[in-house]
Amino acid sequence: MSEIKSFSDYTSKYNSNVDFSALFSGTSDSSSVGNTNMLSDYAAIKNGSYRKLMKAYYAKQDAEKLSGKGDTSQKLTLMKTSADSLKKSADALNDSSLWGKRK
């Protein structure tokens, strides 16, 4: 096995034509809409602001569960009625007389 003594030896042996531009696509054009800026996301994770955001979000979710702001009995009744209606409609579609040939 031959040794790699210089950078040119490395490039001749291995594929060094890797395109890293996708990693920085969000930073190349500040006017483009829809591109995510991965470097700012990384910075938010690194400096702890993302952790603070997630901590606040889940604390709010837990507080809503404990306070009962989630699904009220009125909402649950409405969901049950809607589910029953959906089941009745699905059963009607499954009825063989609906799909029989008519003369």
Residue pairs with C-beta under 8 A, 6 or more apart in sequence:
2 9
2 13
3 9
4 10
4 13
10 16
21 28
23 38
24 38
24 39
25 35
26 35
26 36
26 37
26 38
26 39
27 37
27 38
27 39
29 35
41 50
44 50
45 51
64 70
71 79
92 98
